[in-house]
């Protein structure tokens, strides 16, 4: 499998697309004016104590106050509280962290009301962005994530990722970090560190240590100016953050259409993988970068309520406040020769493949309930469950999948860190001028070909006529190797395309050799005005 990253920078926002074997699997869009909140560290002030929830609300500068539960304060909260006082004792010099006093762990059964009071300063890190009506979620356990390591002030141990199963390698990595680790720090060695040299690990450790030291200087500056809330550590840009977690040797190219972001990413890649800096490329083509790499078309076909995936089958994806609901439909797909059970299994396996991609692409989190096509055989239901688990192995977000229930429902929970990605793909109807909506016009030709393929390969029709609007006919007929010519070559002269002025822009008709209309329309083609 090969991967490519396409980054499109516009005046108001930045979009990042991750392609695996040319297929869009992850998409992020962030406003240039918005800060990337997850990972940011604030010196903030307690706004309100909620004893009933054993939590408090904290002002970190957002429209809604952030939520901090007692259990999220962290075992070393008292140590951080003591160090904040030590930093405030002398504004000329930063109190050395190596001399900081590690106090007893915060009791797990304690009370927020006995630990904090309104107006107290707290050092917190954002772990979840504001979602819907909820403000950010905070933690008092600070961490600085790098490509290979995670540095944790007042941490106690050096731990190695459980995904590194080789015992000798785990011991080697642990010994390397223990030799360079400073007092009062804990370190997690990430999975991608497997096989790295001592120099590479040591270099990243020093980089992360420098970030903490700079954070301490900003904390002291904020204490001196009495600025609350104060952003004392800001995560790297969205583009760099995505690469930090995803970058691997399979990346063939990273295309960027903006000079500044191109330089940022090039600098980052040269830092973590100097031999791979050549994969970062400045895109200079005249065609928009997302159009050039077929990202726009995939976005149009992958978002929205309805998602087609195989021979007429499709998903309906609905979002509510409490959960995501997915309905699997076989559509107008013809029944296979092996019967209804085999057809249901085929539809469901395809749905499992597409759903796993959709979860990553839309970054859907929380509870997801999937209504698959009913299957009667236990072995088929087990095969579907195993297929879904295998597909989700590529997903970096924590998740849990339950086997199908008696009602044919699959329940999935997936870590929710930021709001679900939503891209509006419906367009204004050119006939009623906005009273109704139509599906993306760029997908219309794909829809026609899907129906042609179904008639030829699954219904077995040898000859039929397709009537389309003259504008559509002109589009599919342009050029020597036109879309129309490709259809004729691919389907052995089965289809004859004819322009018809009586049809609206995105209307079509299939007619057999006897002049009888073939009903190939379904509910998801066009939303009625």
C-alpha positions as CSV (number, residue, x, y, z in Angstrom):
1,X,0.0,0.0,0.0
2,X,1.2,3.5,-0.9
3,X,0.1,6.7,0.7
4,X,0.1,10.3,-0.5
5,X,-0.8,13.5,1.3
6,X,-2.4,16.4,-0.6
7,X,-2.6,19.8,1.2
8,X,-4.7,22.6,-0.2
9,X,-4.2,26.0,1.3
10,X,-6.8,28.7,0.7
11,X,-7.2,32.2,1.9
12,X,-9.5,31.2,4.8
13,X,-8.8,27.5,5.5
14,X,-6.4,24.6,5.0
15,X,-7.6,21.2,3.8
16,X,-5.6,18.0,4.1
17,X,-6.4,14.7,2.3
18,X,-4.7,11.4,2.9
19,X,-4.8,8.9,0.0
20,X,-4.1,5.2,0.3
21,X,-3.7,3.5,-3.1
22,X,-5.3,6.7,-4.6
23,X,-8.4,6.2,-2.4
24,X,-9.4,9.0,0.0
25,X,-9.3,7.7,3.6
26,X,-8.8,10.8,5.8
27,X,-9.8,14.4,5.4
28,X,-9.2,17.4,7.7
29,X,-10.2,21.0,7.2
30,X,-9.3,23.8,9.6
31,X,-9.8,27.5,9.4
32,X,-6.7,29.6,9.2
33,X,-8.1,31.8,12.0
34,X,-8.8,29.0,14.4
35,X,-6.1,27.6,16.7
36,X,-5.6,23.8,16.8
37,X,-6.9,23.2,20.2
38,X,-6.2,19.6,21.1
39,X,-2.7,19.4,22.8
40,X,-2.6,23.1,23.8
41,X,-1.6,23.9,27.3
42,X,-3.1,26.8,29.3
43,X,-2.5,28.5,32.6
44,X,-6.2,29.0,33.3
45,X,-8.5,29.9,36.1
46,X,-11.2,27.9,37.8
47,X,-14.6,29.5,37.0
48,X,-17.1,27.3,38.8
49,X,-17.0,24.3,41.2
50,X,-19.6,21.5,40.6
51,X,-19.5,19.2,43.7
52,X,-22.3,17.1,42.4
53,X,-20.3,16.2,39.3
54,X,-17.0,16.1,41.2
55,X,-15.7,18.5,38.5
56,X,-15.2,22.1,37.7
57,X,-15.5,24.5,34.8
58,X,-12.3,26.3,33.7
59,X,-11.9,29.4,31.5
60,X,-9.5,28.7,28.7
61,X,-10.7,31.5,26.4
62,X,-13.4,29.7,24.6
63,X,-17.1,30.7,24.2
64,X,-18.0,27.8,26.5
65,X,-16.0,27.0,29.7
66,X,-14.0,23.9,29.6
67,X,-14.8,20.8,31.7
68,X,-12.3,19.3,34.1
69,X,-13.2,16.3,36.2
70,X,-11.5,15.4,39.4
71,X,-10.1,12.1,38.0
72,X,-8.6,14.1,35.1
73,X,-6.6,16.3,37.4
74,X,-3.9,13.6,37.4
75,X,-2.1,11.9,40.2
76,X,0.7,14.5,40.2
77,X,-1.6,17.6,40.4
78,X,-0.2,18.6,43.8
79,X,3.3,18.4,42.3
80,X,2.3,20.8,39.5
81,X,0.6,23.1,42.0
82,X,3.8,23.2,44.1
83,X,6.0,23.9,41.0
84,X,3.7,26.8,39.9
85,X,4.4,28.4,43.2
86,X,8.1,27.9,42.8
87,X,8.0,29.5,39.3
88,X,6.2,32.5,40.8
89,X,8.7,32.9,43.6
90,X,11.4,34.4,41.3
91,X,10.5,36.1,38.0
92,X,14.2,36.7,37.1
93,X,15.1,33.0,36.8
94,X,13.1,29.9,35.9
95,X,13.2,27.4,38.8
96,X,15.0,24.3,37.6
97,X,12.5,21.4,37.0
98,X,15.1,18.9,38.2
99,X,14.8,20.5,41.7
100,X,11.1,20.4,41.7
101,X,9.6,18.5,44.6
102,X,7.5,15.5,43.7
103,X,4.6,15.3,46.2
104,X,2.3,12.4,47.1
105,X,-0.2,11.3,44.5
106,X,-3.6,12.8,44.5
107,X,-6.1,10.4,46.2
108,X,-8.4,8.7,43.7
109,X,-11.4,8.9,45.9
110,X,-10.9,12.7,46.6
111,X,-13.3,15.6,46.1
112,X,-12.9,18.5,43.7
113,X,-14.4,20.9,46.3
114,X,-11.5,20.0,48.7
115,X,-8.8,20.2,46.1
116,X,-9.8,23.4,44.1
117,X,-11.7,26.6,44.8
118,X,-13.1,29.3,42.5
119,X,-10.3,31.6,41.2
120,X,-7.5,29.0,41.5
121,X,-4.8,28.8,38.8
122,X,-4.6,25.4,37.1
123,X,-2.2,24.2,34.4
124,X,-4.3,22.1,32.0
125,X,-4.1,20.5,28.5
126,X,-6.9,20.2,26.1
127,X,-7.7,16.6,25.3
128,X,-11.0,17.0,23.4
129,X,-12.2,19.9,21.2
130,X,-15.5,21.6,21.8
131,X,-18.2,19.4,20.3
132,X,-21.8,20.5,19.7
133,X,-23.0,22.2,22.9
134,X,-20.1,21.0,25.0
135,X,-16.9,23.0,25.8
136,X,-13.4,21.6,25.6
137,X,-12.4,18.6,27.8
138,X,-9.3,19.2,29.9
139,X,-6.6,17.1,31.7
140,X,-4.1,18.0,34.4
141,X,-1.7,15.3,33.1
142,X,0.5,17.1,30.7
143,X,2.3,15.4,27.8
144,X,4.4,16.5,24.8
145,X,3.9,14.2,21.8
146,X,6.6,13.6,19.3
147,X,7.0,11.2,16.4
148,X,8.7,8.5,18.4
149,X,8.3,9.6,22.1
150,X,5.8,11.2,24.4
151,X,7.4,13.2,27.3
152,X,5.4,13.6,30.5
153,X,6.5,16.1,33.2
154,X,6.3,14.5,36.7
155,X,5.8,11.1,35.1
156,X,7.3,8.2,36.9
157,X,8.4,5.5,34.4
158,X,9.7,4.8,31.0
159,X,7.1,2.7,29.1
160,X,7.3,1.0,25.7
161,X,4.3,0.6,23.4
162,X,2.6,-2.7,23.9
163,X,2.4,-3.1,20.1
164,X,6.2,-3.7,20.1
165,X,6.1,-7.4,20.9
166,X,9.8,-8.3,20.5
167,X,11.2,-8.6,24.1
168,X,14.8,-7.7,23.2
169,X,13.7,-4.6,21.3
170,X,11.5,-3.4,24.1
171,X,14.5,-3.8,26.5
172,X,16.8,-2.0,24.2
173,X,14.5,1.0,23.7
174,X,13.8,1.2,27.4
175,X,17.5,1.3,28.2
176,X,18.2,4.0,25.7
177,X,15.6,6.3,27.1
178,X,16.5,5.6,30.7
179,X,20.1,6.7,30.0
180,X,19.1,10.1,28.6
181,X,16.0,10.7,30.7
182,X,16.1,13.6,33.2
183,X,14.8,13.6,36.8
184,X,11.0,14.2,37.2
185,X,10.1,13.0,33.7
186,X,8.2,10.0,32.4
187,X,8.5,8.8,28.8
188,X,6.3,6.6,26.5
189,X,8.2,5.1,23.5
190,X,5.7,4.9,20.6
191,X,5.3,2.0,18.2
192,X,7.1,3.7,15.3
193,X,10.3,3.9,17.4
194,X,10.9,0.2,16.8
195,X,14.4,-0.3,15.3
196,X,15.5,3.3,15.6
197,X,19.1,4.3,16.5
198,X,20.1,5.9,19.8
199,X,20.9,9.2,18.1
200,X,17.4,9.6,16.6
201,X,15.7,8.9,19.9
202,X,18.0,11.1,21.8
203,X,17.5,14.0,19.4
204,X,13.7,13.8,19.7
205,X,13.9,13.6,23.5
206,X,16.0,16.8,23.5
207,X,13.4,18.5,21.2
208,X,10.5,17.6,23.5
209,X,12.5,18.6,26.6
210,X,13.1,22.0,25.0
211,X,9.3,22.4,24.5
212,X,8.7,21.9,28.2
213,X,11.4,24.3,29.2
214,X,9.9,26.9,26.8
215,X,6.5,26.2,28.4
216,X,7.9,26.9,31.8
217,X,9.2,30.3,30.7
218,X,5.8,31.2,29.2
219,X,4.1,30.1,32.5
220,X,6.4,32.4,34.5
221,X,5.7,35.3,32.0
222,X,1.9,34.8,32.4
223,X,2.2,34.7,36.2
224,X,4.1,38.0,36.1
225,X,1.6,39.7,33.9
226,X,-1.4,38.2,35.6
227,X,-2.7,37.1,32.2
228,X,-5.5,34.5,32.5
229,X,-6.1,32.4,30.6
230,X,-2.7,32.2,29.0
231,X,-1.7,29.9,26.2
232,X,1.7,28.6,27.3
233,X,2.1,25.8,24.8
234,X,0.5,25.6,21.3
235,X,0.4,22.4,19.3
236,X,2.1,22.4,15.9
237,X,0.0,23.2,12.8
238,X,-2.7,20.8,11.7
239,X,-0.7,19.7,8.6
240,X,2.4,18.9,10.7
241,X,0.3,17.3,13.5
242,X,-1.3,14.9,11.0
243,X,2.1,14.0,9.5
244,X,3.5,13.4,13.0
245,X,1.1,10.7,13.7
246,X,0.8,9.2,10.2
247,X,4.2,9.6,8.5
248,X,5.7,6.3,7.4
249,X,8.1,5.1,4.8
250,X,5.3,4.2,2.4
251,X,4.6,7.9,1.7
252,X,5.4,8.4,-1.9
253,X,4.6,12.1,-2.1
254,X,3.4,15.0,0.0
255,X,2.1,17.7,-2.3
256,X,1.5,21.3,-1.0
257,X,0.2,24.3,-2.9
258,X,1.4,26.9,-0.4
259,X,5.0,28.1,0.0
260,X,4.9,28.6,3.8
261,X,3.2,25.3,4.6
262,X,5.6,23.6,2.1
263,X,8.6,24.9,4.1
264,X,7.0,24.0,7.5
265,X,6.5,20.4,6.4
266,X,9.8,20.1,4.6
267,X,11.5,21.3,7.8
268,X,9.6,18.8,9.9
269,X,10.3,15.8,7.6
270,X,14.0,16.8,7.5
271,X,14.0,16.7,11.3
272,X,12.4,13.2,11.7
273,X,13.5,11.5,8.4
274,X,16.2,13.4,6.5
275,X,16.4,10.7,3.9
276,X,12.8,11.2,3.0
277,X,12.7,15.0,2.6
278,X,12.4,14.5,-1.2
279,X,8.8,13.3,-0.9
280,X,7.7,16.8,0.0
281,X,6.9,18.6,-3.2
282,X,5.6,22.0,-4.1
283,X,2.6,21.8,-6.4
284,X,2.6,24.4,-9.1
285,X,0.0,23.2,-11.6
286,X,-2.7,25.5,-13.1
287,X,-5.5,23.0,-12.1
288,X,-6.6,23.2,-8.5
289,X,-4.6,20.7,-6.5
290,X,-7.6,18.7,-5.2
291,X,-8.9,18.4,-8.7
292,X,-5.6,17.3,-10.1
293,X,-5.4,14.4,-7.6
294,X,-9.1,13.4,-7.9
295,X,-9.7,14.5,-4.3
296,X,-12.7,16.8,-5.1
297,X,-14.6,14.0,-6.9
298,X,-14.0,11.6,-4.0
299,X,-15.2,14.2,-1.5
300,X,-18.4,14.7,-3.4
301,X,-19.1,11.0,-3.6
302,X,-18.0,10.1,0.0
303,X,-19.9,12.7,2.0
304,X,-23.5,13.5,2.4
305,X,-26.3,11.3,3.7
306,X,-26.1,8.7,0.9
307,X,-22.9,6.9,0.0
308,X,-22.8,4.4,-3.0
309,X,-20.3,1.7,-2.7
310,X,-20.9,-1.4,-4.9
311,X,-23.3,-2.4,-7.8
312,X,-26.2,-0.3,-6.6
313,X,-25.8,-0.9,-2.9
314,X,-25.5,2.2,-0.7
315,X,-25.2,3.4,2.9
316,X,-27.5,6.0,4.6
317,X,-25.5,7.8,7.3
318,X,-27.5,10.0,9.8
319,X,-26.1,11.9,12.8
320,X,-28.0,12.6,16.0
321,X,-26.9,14.3,19.2
322,X,-26.4,10.9,20.9
323,X,-25.1,8.7,18.1
324,X,-24.5,8.0,14.4
325,X,-26.9,5.6,12.7
326,X,-26.0,3.7,9.5
327,X,-28.4,1.8,7.3
328,X,-27.1,-0.7,4.7
329,X,-29.3,-1.0,1.6
330,X,-28.9,-3.3,-1.4
331,X,-30.7,-0.8,-3.6
332,X,-31.8,-2.0,-7.0
333,X,-29.1,-4.6,-7.0
334,X,-30.2,-7.8,-8.7
335,X,-30.2,-11.1,-6.7
336,X,-27.3,-13.3,-7.3
337,X,-27.5,-16.9,-8.6
338,X,-26.6,-18.3,-5.2
339,X,-29.7,-16.8,-3.6
340,X,-30.7,-14.1,-1.1
341,X,-28.3,-15.2,1.7
342,X,-25.2,-15.0,-0.5
343,X,-26.4,-11.6,-1.9
344,X,-26.9,-10.3,1.6
345,X,-23.5,-11.4,2.7
346,X,-21.9,-9.8,-0.4
347,X,-23.7,-6.5,0.3
348,X,-22.8,-6.5,4.0
349,X,-19.1,-7.3,3.4
350,X,-18.9,-4.4,0.9
351,X,-20.6,-2.2,3.5
352,X,-18.1,-3.2,6.1
353,X,-15.2,-2.1,3.8
354,X,-16.9,1.3,3.0
355,X,-18.0,1.9,6.6
356,X,-14.5,1.5,8.0
357,X,-13.3,4.1,5.5
358,X,-16.2,6.4,6.3
359,X,-15.4,6.3,10.0
360,X,-11.8,7.5,9.4
361,X,-12.8,9.9,6.6
362,X,-15.5,11.7,8.6
363,X,-13.8,11.2,12.0
364,X,-17.0,9.8,13.3
365,X,-16.9,9.3,17.1
366,X,-19.1,8.2,20.0
367,X,-21.6,5.4,19.4
368,X,-22.2,4.1,15.9
369,X,-25.1,1.7,15.3
370,X,-25.2,-0.1,11.9
371,X,-28.2,-1.9,10.5
372,X,-26.9,-4.5,8.1
373,X,-29.0,-6.5,5.7
374,X,-30.5,-9.5,7.5
375,X,-28.5,-12.8,7.4
376,X,-29.7,-16.1,8.7
377,X,-26.5,-18.1,8.9
378,X,-24.4,-17.7,12.1
379,X,-21.2,-18.3,10.1
380,X,-22.0,-15.4,7.8
381,X,-22.6,-13.0,10.7
382,X,-19.3,-14.1,12.2
383,X,-17.5,-13.5,8.9
384,X,-19.0,-10.0,8.7
385,X,-17.8,-9.3,12.3
386,X,-14.3,-10.5,11.5
387,X,-14.2,-8.4,8.3
388,X,-15.2,-5.3,10.2
389,X,-12.5,-5.9,12.9
390,X,-9.9,-6.4,10.2
391,X,-10.8,-3.2,8.4
392,X,-10.7,-1.2,11.6
393,X,-7.1,-2.2,12.3
394,X,-5.9,0.7,10.2
395,X,-7.9,3.2,12.4
396,X,-5.7,5.1,14.8
397,X,-8.6,6.1,17.0
398,X,-9.5,3.8,20.0
399,X,-12.5,1.7,19.1
400,X,-14.6,-1.2,20.2
401,X,-16.8,-3.4,18.0
402,X,-19.5,-5.8,19.1
403,X,-20.8,-8.8,17.1
404,X,-24.2,-8.5,15.4
405,X,-27.2,-8.5,17.8
406,X,-30.3,-10.6,17.3
407,X,-31.8,-7.7,15.4
408,X,-28.9,-7.6,12.9
409,X,-27.4,-4.5,14.5
410,X,-23.6,-3.9,15.0
411,X,-22.6,-1.5,17.7
412,X,-19.3,0.4,17.4
413,X,-17.7,2.9,19.8
414,X,-15.0,5.1,18.5
415,X,-12.9,7.7,20.3
416,X,-14.3,11.2,19.7
417,X,-11.6,14.0,20.0
418,X,-13.0,16.6,17.6
419,X,-16.3,17.3,15.9
420,X,-17.3,15.0,13.1
421,X,-16.1,16.1,9.7
422,X,-19.1,17.2,7.5
423,X,-18.8,18.4,3.9
424,X,-21.9,19.8,2.2
425,X,-22.1,18.1,-1.2
426,X,-25.7,18.9,-2.3
427,X,-26.0,21.6,-4.9
428,X,-28.7,24.2,-5.6
429,X,-31.2,22.9,-8.2
430,X,-30.8,24.9,-11.4
431,X,-34.5,24.3,-12.3
432,X,-36.2,25.6,-9.2
433,X,-33.4,28.0,-8.2
434,X,-32.8,26.8,-4.7
435,X,-36.2,25.4,-3.6
436,X,-34.8,21.9,-3.8
437,X,-31.4,20.3,-3.8
438,X,-29.7,17.9,-6.2
439,X,-26.7,15.5,-5.8
440,X,-23.3,16.7,-6.9
441,X,-23.4,17.2,-10.7
442,X,-19.8,16.1,-11.0
443,X,-21.0,12.6,-10.0
444,X,-23.8,12.4,-12.6
445,X,-21.7,10.7,-15.3
446,X,-20.5,8.1,-12.8
447,X,-24.1,7.4,-11.8
448,X,-25.0,6.8,-15.5
449,X,-22.1,4.4,-16.0
450,X,-23.0,2.5,-12.9
451,X,-26.5,2.0,-14.3
452,X,-25.2,1.0,-17.7
453,X,-22.8,-1.5,-16.1
454,X,-25.7,-3.0,-14.2
455,X,-27.9,-3.3,-17.3
456,X,-25.1,-5.0,-19.3
457,X,-23.4,-7.2,-16.8
458,X,-26.2,-8.1,-14.3
459,X,-29.4,-7.7,-16.2
460,X,-27.9,-9.0,-19.4
461,X,-29.3,-6.5,-21.9
462,X,-27.5,-6.6,-25.3
463,X,-28.8,-3.3,-26.7
464,X,-30.5,-0.1,-25.3
465,X,-30.7,3.7,-25.7
466,X,-29.8,6.3,-23.1
467,X,-31.4,9.8,-23.5
468,X,-29.7,12.7,-21.8
469,X,-29.8,16.5,-21.8
470,X,-27.9,18.0,-24.8
471,X,-25.4,19.7,-22.4
472,X,-24.6,16.3,-20.8
473,X,-24.4,14.7,-24.3
474,X,-21.9,17.4,-25.4
475,X,-19.8,16.8,-22.3
476,X,-19.6,13.0,-22.7
477,X,-18.9,13.3,-26.4
478,X,-16.1,15.8,-26.3
479,X,-12.6,14.7,-27.5
480,X,-11.4,11.8,-29.6
481,X,-11.3,9.4,-26.6
482,X,-14.5,10.7,-25.1
483,X,-16.6,9.2,-22.3
484,X,-19.1,8.1,-24.9
485,X,-16.5,6.3,-26.9
486,X,-15.1,4.6,-23.7
487,X,-18.6,3.3,-22.9
488,X,-19.1,1.9,-26.4
489,X,-15.7,0.1,-26.2
490,X,-16.2,-1.1,-22.6
491,X,-19.8,-2.4,-23.1
492,X,-19.5,-3.7,-26.7
493,X,-21.8,-1.3,-28.4
494,X,-24.6,-2.1,-26.0
495,X,-25.5,1.5,-25.3
496,X,-26.5,4.2,-27.7
497,X,-26.5,7.7,-26.3
498,X,-28.9,10.3,-27.7
499,X,-29.5,13.9,-26.8
500,X,-33.1,14.9,-25.8
501,X,-34.2,18.5,-25.3
502,X,-37.3,17.5,-23.3
503,X,-35.1,16.4,-20.4
504,X,-33.9,18.6,-17.6
505,X,-30.2,19.1,-16.9
506,X,-29.7,16.0,-14.7
507,X,-32.6,13.8,-16.0
508,X,-32.1,10.7,-18.1
509,X,-34.1,7.8,-19.7
510,X,-33.2,4.3,-20.6
511,X,-35.2,2.7,-23.4
512,X,-35.0,-0.9,-24.8
513,X,-35.1,-1.9,-28.4
514,X,-38.9,-2.1,-28.3
515,X,-39.2,1.5,-27.2
516,X,-40.2,0.6,-23.7
517,X,-38.7,2.7,-20.9
518,X,-36.4,0.8,-18.4
519,X,-36.9,2.0,-14.9
520,X,-33.4,2.5,-13.5
521,X,-34.2,5.4,-11.2
522,X,-34.0,5.1,-7.4
523,X,-34.8,7.3,-4.4
524,X,-31.2,8.4,-3.9
525,X,-30.4,9.8,-7.4
526,X,-32.2,13.1,-7.1
527,X,-33.8,14.8,-4.1
528,X,-37.1,16.1,-5.3
529,X,-37.7,19.8,-5.3
